[in-house]
Amino acid sequence: MSKPKTRIMYIEDKSEGLNGPARIGRVTFSKSGRSVHYGGRTFSKVGNGYKFNHVADDNGDHFWISGPRKDGQDRLYPQSSMPIEIDADVAEEYWREIRGRKD
C-alpha cells in the first residue's frame, strides 16, 4: 500500500471575503487528487468558484488552496496586511525548499 501524497500548500479562508486568514501547511491529497485534507478537515476541489477553488466538506466554506510561490506573494490581493501563518512542522522546509533561503 502506498503512502498518501503530501505537499506544502498555501491555504486561505475565503468564507468571509476576498482576504481571509491564511497559512502555509502540509496537506494530504485523496487518491483521486480531487480533495485535500488539512487540519482534520477535507476540502473538495471545485471548478466554478469565484475567487475560491475548494469547498470545506464540513460546512461549505470557501478556500483558496494552491502551491506556495517562491516570492511569497501567495495572496490574490497581496496588499492585504493580514499575516500568513506558517505551520511549525513545515517552516524549515518551506524557507529552504520553496523560498530558497540558505540560513
Order of alpha helices (4+ residues) and beta strands (2+ residues): beta-beta-beta-beta-beta-beta-beta
